[in-house]
Amino acid sequence: MYVGLLTARFEREKRFEEIAEWASGAGYTALEVTSGPDGHIKPAEVRADNGAAVKKILEKTGLKISSLTLYRGVVPGTEDAEKYVEDFKEVLEAAETLGVDVVCTLGGFPVPGKNKMATIREDLPGLFGPLGEKASRRGVRIAFENCWAFNLQNLDHFAAAMEVLPESVGLNYDPSHLYWQRLDYLAAVDEFGSRIFHTHAKDTTEDEAALKRVGVLERGWWRYSIPGTGGIDWAAYTDRLKSVGYDGVLSVEHEDKQFGPEEGFEKAIEHLSRFV
Protein backbone atom coordinates (compact mmCIF):
# COMPACT_ATOMS: atom_id res chain seq x y z
CA MET A 1 0.00 0.00 0.00
CA TYR A 2 1.23 3.52 -0.75
CA VAL A 3 0.11 7.13 -0.38
CA GLY A 4 -1.00 9.35 -3.25
CA LEU A 5 -2.98 12.54 -3.69
CA LEU A 6 -5.86 13.78 -5.82
CA THR A 7 -4.73 16.77 -7.86
CA ALA A 8 -8.13 18.53 -7.76
CA ARG A 9 -7.17 20.53 -4.65
CA PHE A 10 -4.57 22.43 -6.66
CA GLU A 11 -5.67 25.27 -8.90
CA ARG A 12 -6.49 24.43 -12.50
CA GLU A 13 -3.82 26.91 -13.52
CA LYS A 14 -1.18 24.80 -11.77
CA ARG A 15 0.42 22.59 -14.38
CA PHE A 16 0.64 18.81 -13.98
CA GLU A 17 4.44 19.04 -13.98
CA GLU A 18 4.40 21.53 -11.07
CA ILE A 19 2.08 19.32 -9.03
CA ALA A 20 4.18 16.24 -9.72
CA GLU A 21 7.41 17.94 -8.70
CA TRP A 22 5.87 19.22 -5.47
CA ALA A 23 4.25 15.86 -4.61
CA SER A 24 7.47 13.96 -5.21
CA GLY A 25 9.37 16.33 -2.95
CA ALA A 26 6.73 15.92 -0.24
CA GLY A 27 7.18 12.15 -0.22
CA TYR A 28 4.16 11.06 -2.23
CA THR A 29 4.30 7.99 -4.46
CA ALA A 30 1.34 8.52 -6.78
CA LEU A 31 -1.11 10.99 -8.24
CA GLU A 32 -4.83 10.61 -8.85
CA VAL A 33 -5.14 13.05 -11.72
CA THR A 34 -8.15 15.03 -12.88
CA SER A 35 -8.77 14.40 -16.56
CA GLY A 36 -11.21 15.37 -19.27
CA PRO A 37 -11.23 18.66 -21.21
CA ASP A 38 -10.53 20.76 -18.09
CA GLY A 39 -8.34 18.34 -16.16
CA HIS A 40 -4.68 18.39 -15.20
CA ILE A 41 -4.21 15.70 -17.86
CA LYS A 42 -6.18 16.32 -21.06
CA PRO A 43 -6.94 13.28 -23.24
CA ALA A 44 -6.47 15.30 -26.44
CA GLU A 45 -2.91 16.17 -25.43
CA VAL A 46 -2.17 12.55 -24.50
CA ARG A 47 -3.46 11.44 -27.89
CA ALA A 48 -1.38 14.06 -29.70
CA ASP A 49 1.99 12.82 -28.41
CA ASN A 50 1.05 9.28 -27.34
CA GLY A 51 1.50 10.32 -23.71
CA ALA A 52 5.17 11.20 -24.11
CA ALA A 53 5.04 14.46 -22.14
CA VAL A 54 3.24 12.91 -19.17
CA LYS A 55 5.52 9.86 -19.16
CA LYS A 56 8.58 12.11 -19.14
CA ILE A 57 7.29 13.95 -16.06
CA LEU A 58 6.57 10.67 -14.27
CA GLU A 59 10.05 9.37 -15.07
CA LYS A 60 11.62 12.61 -13.85
CA THR A 61 9.70 12.68 -10.54
CA GLY A 62 9.58 8.95 -9.84
CA LEU A 63 5.80 9.07 -9.44
CA LYS A 64 3.09 6.87 -10.89
CA ILE A 65 -0.53 7.63 -11.69
CA SER A 66 -2.92 5.66 -9.51
CA SER A 67 -5.92 6.74 -11.59
CA LEU A 68 -7.32 9.29 -13.96
CA THR A 69 -10.61 10.88 -12.91
CA LEU A 70 -13.77 12.29 -14.41
CA TYR A 71 -15.76 13.40 -11.37
CA ARG A 72 -18.92 14.64 -13.01
CA GLY A 73 -22.38 13.83 -11.70
CA VAL A 74 -24.99 13.20 -14.39
CA VAL A 75 -28.53 11.85 -14.56
CA PRO A 76 -28.72 8.73 -16.74
CA GLY A 77 -30.62 9.23 -19.99
CA THR A 78 -30.01 12.98 -20.33
CA GLU A 79 -28.03 15.03 -22.84
CA ASP A 80 -25.47 15.73 -20.12
CA ALA A 81 -25.02 11.98 -19.73
CA GLU A 82 -24.40 11.61 -23.47
CA LYS A 83 -21.63 14.23 -23.33
CA TYR A 84 -20.23 12.56 -20.21
CA VAL A 85 -20.03 9.22 -22.03
CA GLU A 86 -18.06 10.75 -24.89
CA ASP A 87 -15.64 12.44 -22.49
CA PHE A 88 -15.34 9.25 -20.46
CA LYS A 89 -14.37 7.23 -23.52
CA GLU A 90 -11.55 9.70 -24.16
CA VAL A 91 -10.34 9.37 -20.56
CA LEU A 92 -10.35 5.57 -20.94
CA GLU A 93 -8.23 5.92 -24.07
CA ALA A 94 -5.80 8.21 -22.25
CA ALA A 95 -5.58 5.79 -19.35
CA GLU A 96 -4.69 2.92 -21.68
CA THR A 97 -2.05 5.04 -23.42
CA LEU A 98 -0.46 5.99 -20.09
CA GLY A 99 -0.65 2.48 -18.63
CA VAL A 100 -3.12 3.55 -15.94
CA ASP A 101 -5.50 0.78 -14.92
CA VAL A 102 -8.21 2.72 -13.02
CA VAL A 103 -10.50 5.61 -13.95
CA CYS A 104 -12.42 7.11 -11.03
CA THR A 105 -15.83 8.73 -11.36
CA LEU A 106 -19.21 9.20 -9.65
CA GLY A 107 -22.30 7.00 -9.78
CA GLY A 108 -24.64 9.67 -11.09
CA PHE A 109 -27.75 11.30 -9.64
CA PRO A 110 -31.15 9.62 -9.28
CA VAL A 111 -33.48 9.81 -12.25
CA PRO A 112 -36.40 12.18 -11.53
CA GLY A 113 -39.27 10.24 -10.02
CA LYS A 114 -37.00 7.41 -8.87
CA ASN A 115 -35.00 6.84 -5.72
CA LYS A 116 -31.34 5.87 -5.71
CA MET A 117 -31.94 2.13 -5.55
CA ALA A 118 -34.35 2.12 -8.49
CA THR A 119 -31.93 4.25 -10.52
CA ILE A 120 -29.06 1.88 -9.76
CA ARG A 121 -31.01 -1.21 -10.78
CA GLU A 122 -32.88 0.21 -13.77
CA ASP A 123 -30.71 2.97 -15.22
CA LEU A 124 -27.04 2.57 -14.25
CA PRO A 125 -26.63 -0.58 -16.38
CA GLY A 126 -27.51 1.40 -19.50
CA LEU A 127 -24.95 4.08 -18.65
CA PHE A 128 -22.08 2.17 -17.08
CA GLY A 129 -22.58 -1.32 -18.50
CA PRO A 130 -21.20 -0.39 -21.95
CA LEU A 131 -18.51 1.82 -20.40
CA GLY A 132 -17.47 -1.04 -18.15
CA GLU A 133 -17.12 -3.33 -21.15
CA LYS A 134 -15.10 -0.73 -23.06
CA ALA A 135 -12.87 -0.21 -20.02
CA SER A 136 -12.26 -3.94 -19.69
CA ARG A 137 -11.18 -4.22 -23.32
CA ARG A 138 -8.63 -1.47 -22.66
CA GLY A 139 -7.32 -3.13 -19.50
CA VAL A 140 -8.90 -0.45 -17.33
CA ARG A 141 -11.33 -0.63 -14.40
CA ILE A 142 -13.93 1.96 -13.39
CA ALA A 143 -14.14 2.98 -9.72
CA PHE A 144 -17.06 4.93 -8.23
CA GLU A 145 -16.34 7.24 -5.33
CA ASN A 146 -19.13 6.44 -2.87
CA CYS A 147 -20.06 10.07 -2.23
CA TRP A 148 -23.35 10.16 -0.32
CA ALA A 149 -24.89 12.85 -2.56
CA PHE A 150 -24.84 10.52 -5.56
CA ASN A 151 -26.43 7.12 -6.13
CA LEU A 152 -23.99 4.96 -4.17
CA GLN A 153 -24.78 6.21 -0.66
CA ASN A 154 -24.93 3.08 1.53
CA LEU A 155 -23.95 -0.58 1.56
CA ASP A 156 -27.21 -1.76 -0.02
CA HIS A 157 -26.58 0.66 -2.89
CA PHE A 158 -23.04 -0.70 -3.27
CA ALA A 159 -24.35 -4.28 -3.37
CA ALA A 160 -26.98 -3.47 -5.99
CA ALA A 161 -24.47 -1.68 -8.22
CA MET A 162 -21.97 -4.52 -8.01
CA GLU A 163 -24.77 -6.96 -8.89
CA VAL A 164 -25.99 -5.20 -12.04
CA LEU A 165 -22.69 -3.85 -13.42
CA PRO A 166 -19.72 -5.66 -14.99
CA GLU A 167 -16.88 -6.85 -12.76
CA SER A 168 -14.70 -4.15 -14.29
CA VAL A 169 -16.78 -1.61 -12.32
CA GLY A 170 -16.10 -1.22 -8.61
CA LEU A 171 -15.36 1.32 -5.90
CA ASN A 172 -13.01 4.18 -5.23
CA TYR A 173 -13.78 3.56 -1.58
CA ASP A 174 -13.97 6.58 0.71
CA PRO A 175 -14.72 5.86 4.39
CA SER A 176 -15.41 9.51 5.22
CA HIS A 177 -18.82 9.40 3.51
CA LEU A 178 -19.89 6.43 5.63
CA TYR A 179 -18.49 7.69 8.93
CA TRP A 180 -20.85 10.60 9.54
CA GLN A 181 -23.84 8.57 8.33
CA ARG A 182 -23.12 6.08 11.14
CA LEU A 183 -22.47 3.32 8.60
CA ASP A 184 -19.86 0.64 9.26
CA TYR A 185 -16.92 1.66 7.13
CA LEU A 186 -14.88 -1.38 8.20
CA ALA A 187 -17.62 -3.94 7.46
CA ALA A 188 -17.95 -2.40 3.99
CA VAL A 189 -14.30 -3.27 3.30
CA ASP A 190 -14.97 -6.90 4.24
CA GLU A 191 -18.07 -7.11 2.05
CA PHE A 192 -16.76 -5.34 -1.05
CA GLY A 193 -13.02 -5.95 -0.84
CA SER A 194 -12.82 -7.65 -4.22
CA ARG A 195 -14.45 -4.62 -5.88
CA ILE A 196 -12.35 -1.95 -4.17
CA PHE A 197 -10.06 -0.78 -6.99
CA HIS A 198 -8.88 2.50 -5.46
CA THR A 199 -9.33 4.33 -2.16
CA HIS A 200 -9.66 7.90 -0.94
CA ALA A 201 -7.99 9.00 2.28
CA LYS A 202 -10.24 11.64 3.80
CA ASP A 203 -11.33 12.06 7.42
CA THR A 204 -14.51 13.42 9.01
CA THR A 205 -14.59 15.84 11.93
CA GLU A 206 -17.81 16.21 13.94
CA ASP A 207 -19.16 18.94 16.21
CA GLU A 208 -21.00 17.11 18.99
CA ALA A 209 -22.72 20.24 20.30
CA ALA A 210 -24.04 21.13 16.84
CA LEU A 211 -25.20 17.55 16.29
CA LYS A 212 -27.21 17.57 19.51
CA ARG A 213 -28.90 20.78 18.42
CA VAL A 214 -29.73 20.09 14.76
CA GLY A 215 -29.68 16.28 14.48
CA VAL A 216 -28.20 13.95 11.90
CA LEU A 217 -30.59 14.99 9.13
CA GLU A 218 -29.22 18.54 9.02
CA ARG A 219 -25.87 19.79 7.79
CA GLY A 220 -23.25 21.80 9.64
CA TRP A 221 -22.33 19.32 12.39
CA TRP A 222 -19.69 17.49 10.36
CA ARG A 223 -17.04 18.38 7.81
CA TYR A 224 -14.41 16.57 5.78
CA SER A 225 -10.90 16.88 7.15
CA ILE A 226 -7.29 15.80 6.75
CA PRO A 227 -6.56 12.18 7.75
CA GLY A 228 -5.64 12.02 11.41
CA THR A 229 -7.65 15.08 12.42
CA GLY A 230 -11.08 13.41 12.52
CA GLY A 231 -12.75 10.28 13.83
CA ILE A 232 -11.64 7.55 11.42
CA ASP A 233 -9.38 4.88 12.92
CA TRP A 234 -6.70 4.75 10.23
CA ALA A 235 -4.81 1.86 11.82
CA ALA A 236 -7.94 -0.30 11.89
CA TYR A 237 -8.99 0.83 8.43
CA THR A 238 -5.68 0.13 6.71
CA ASP A 239 -5.40 -3.21 8.52
CA ARG A 240 -8.83 -4.14 7.19
CA LEU A 241 -7.83 -3.17 3.66
CA LYS A 242 -4.73 -5.34 3.92
CA SER A 243 -6.82 -8.24 5.24
CA VAL A 244 -8.88 -8.32 2.03
CA GLY A 245 -5.77 -8.14 -0.13
CA TYR A 246 -5.88 -4.47 -1.08
CA ASP A 247 -2.37 -3.26 -1.86
CA GLY A 248 -3.12 -0.08 -3.78
CA VAL A 249 -3.19 3.63 -3.09
CA LEU A 250 -4.45 5.68 -0.18
CA SER A 251 -5.21 8.77 -2.25
CA VAL A 252 -5.59 11.91 -0.17
CA GLU A 253 -8.67 13.88 -1.20
CA HIS A 254 -8.03 17.26 0.40
CA GLU A 255 -11.33 19.04 1.16
CA ASP A 256 -10.30 20.53 4.50
CA LYS A 257 -10.81 24.30 4.47
CA GLN A 258 -8.67 24.63 7.60
CA PHE A 259 -5.53 24.04 5.53
CA GLY A 260 -4.12 25.26 2.24
CA PRO A 261 -3.19 22.70 -0.44
CA GLU A 262 0.46 22.12 0.47
CA GLU A 263 -0.01 22.30 4.24
CA GLY A 264 -2.92 19.87 4.19
CA PHE A 265 -1.17 17.34 1.98
CA GLU A 266 1.96 17.53 4.13
CA LYS A 267 -0.08 16.85 7.25
CA ALA A 268 -1.89 13.97 5.56
CA ILE A 269 1.21 12.09 4.41
CA GLU A 270 2.85 12.54 7.79
CA HIS A 271 -0.09 10.71 9.38
CA LEU A 272 -0.76 8.07 6.73
CA SER A 273 2.86 7.02 6.20
CA ARG A 274 2.89 5.14 9.48
CA PHE A 275 0.19 2.75 8.25
CA VAL A 276 1.51 1.70 4.82
N, C-alpha and C positions, 0 to 999 in steps of 0.2 A: 504494500500500500504506500502511496506517496501523496504529497500535498501539491495542489495546483490552485489556480485562481481564475475566476470568470472576469473577462476583460471589460464587461459592461460598466463597471464602476468608474472606469477612466473615461475622460471626455472623448467624444467622437473625433475631435480634432487631433487627439494624441495618436500618433502612428503606431502600427503594430510593432515595428522595430523598436520604438521607444519603450513600449510596454514590456516587450520581451527582455530588453537589456536591463530594465529596472527589476523585473521579476527574478531574473537569473541572479542578479546581485543580492537580492533579498533572501535567496535560498530556496526559491520555488523550483519545482521539477517540471511542471506542466502548465499549459494554458488552455482554458475553455474559451474559445474565441467566438465573439459575435460574428455572424456571417450574413449573407443576403446583400441587397443593393446598398444598404447603409452600414454594414458591419465593418469590423476591423479587418476582416478578410473578405474581399469581394469575389464571388465566383467568376465574374467576367475577367478579372485580372489574373486569377489562377488559370483560367482557360487560355488566356493570351500567351502566357509564357510557360505553360505546363507546370506551374507551381514553383518555378525556379527561384523566384525572389523570396518566397516564404521559406522554402527549404534552406536557402542560404542563411537566413536569419536564425533558423532553428539550429543549424550546424554551428553557427558563430556563438550562440548563447548556451548551447547544450540543453535546450528545452525540447519537450515534445508537446504535441497538441493532444489533449485528452478527448476533446470533442469540438466540433463546430456547432453553432446554435442558430436557431431561427425561432426566437421567443415571440410569437405573434398569436394572439388569441382570436380565433375566428369561429363563426357559427357554421356548422356543416350545411352544405346546400346553397350557400349564398355566393354572390359575385366575389366578395372578399376571399372566400374559401378557394375559389377558382384561381385567383391571383396567388394566394398562398401556396397552392399546389405547384404552380409553375416555378415560383421562387424556391420552393423546397427541393424540387428536382435538380435545380442548379446547385444547391448546397450539397446534395448527395453526390453530384458529379465532382464538385471541388474536394469533398472528403475523400473520394476514391483516388483522385489525382495526388492528394497529399499523404495518402496512406493512413488516414484517420478513420477509425472503425466505429465511431458513434456520432450521431447528430442528435442534439437535444432540442426539445420543443415543448409545447403545451398541448393539453388534451382538448382544447376548444371550449366554447361556451355552450350551454344548453340551447337546444332549438326552441323557439317560442312555442309555448303551449305544452312543453314537455319538461320533466325534471331531469336531473343529471343521469340517473340510472337508465331511463328510457332512451335518452340521447346516446349514451354509451352503447347500449344493446342494438339500437335501431339505426343510428346514423354514423357513429364512428367507423364501423366497418367499411362504409362507402367512401370515407375520406382517407382513412389510414390503412385500410387493407391493401389497396393498390400501391400506396407509398411504401408499405412494409415489404411487399414483394420486390419492388424496384430496388429498395435498399439492400435486400438480401442478395440480389444478383450482383450488386456492386461491392459486396463484402462489408456492408455497413449495417449497423443496428440503429433503431430509433428509440430514444429514451424520453419519456414524458416527465417533466418536473411535476410533482404532485402538489401544485399550488392549490390551496383550498378554494380560490375564487373561480377555478375552472372545473371541468367535469370530474377529474380524479381527486375527490376531496377526502374520502375515507377508505377503509380497507375493503368494504363491499364493492365500492367503485373500482378499486384496483383489480379485485378478483374478476369482476365482470369484463373489464377491458382486456385482461390477459386471456380470458376465455374466448372472446370474439375476434381478437386480432392475431395476426401471425406471430410466431415465436421470435421473429426479428424485431418486434416491438415490445419494449419493456419500460423500466423506470429510470429516471434520473432522481434517485431517492433523496428527499430532503426532510429530515426529521423535524425541522422547526415548524413546519405546517401542521404536523400532528400534535406537537407538544402542547400548544395552547388550546387545542380542541379537546384535550384530555383523552387522546387516543394513544394506544400503546405503540410507541415508535420502535421498540425493540422486538415485539411480537411480529410487527410487519416485516422486519428483516428476516425472521425465521420463515414466514409464510411465503414471501416473494423473492427470496434470495437468488433463485435461478434466473429471475427476470430483472434483477438490479444490474444495469449496465454501466452506471455512472452514479456518483453521489455529489450532493451539495453539502458543504460544511457551513451551516448558519445556525446561530443560537436564537433563543427567545427569552427576553427579559419581561417579567410581569410586575405589575404594581398591585400588590394585594389590597391596599386601601381603595384604589379605584375599582377593582374587581368587586369588592363587597358593596360598593355603592351602585354600580351600573349593571353588574351581572355579566355572564359569559356571552349573552347574545348581542351586547353592545361592543363598540370598538373603544380604543383608548386606554385599555388596561394592560395591553401587551404590545411589544414591539420586537422587531427582528434586531439581532445584535451580533457582535463579533464572537466567534467560538471561545468559550471560557468565561464569558461575562454574563451568561444567562443560566438557565436551569437544566440544560441537557447534560447528561453524564457521558462525557466523551470517551472515557475509559471503557465503560460498559458498552457503549455504542460501537466503538471500533472493534472491541473483542467479539461482539455479535456478528459484525460484518466478516471478520476473519473466520468465524465458526461456520459460516455458510459458503466459504471459499472465495469471498470477494477480495481481490488483490489489486484493485484499481485506484482511482484518484479520490481524494477528499478535496473537492473543488470549492474554494472559499467564495461564497456569494456575498459580497459586502453591501449590505443595505442598512448599515448602522450610521445614523445621522450624527452620532456623537463623535465620530472620527472621520478625518479626511481619507482619501484613497490610500495613500502610502502608509499612514499611521495605522489604519485599520488592518491592512494586509500584514504589516509587520507584527502587530499584536496577535493576529490569527495564526501565523506560522509558528510563532514562538510557543503558542499553546498546543497546537496540533502535532508538532514535530515529536513530542514525547510519546505519541500513541502509534506511530507508524514504524 
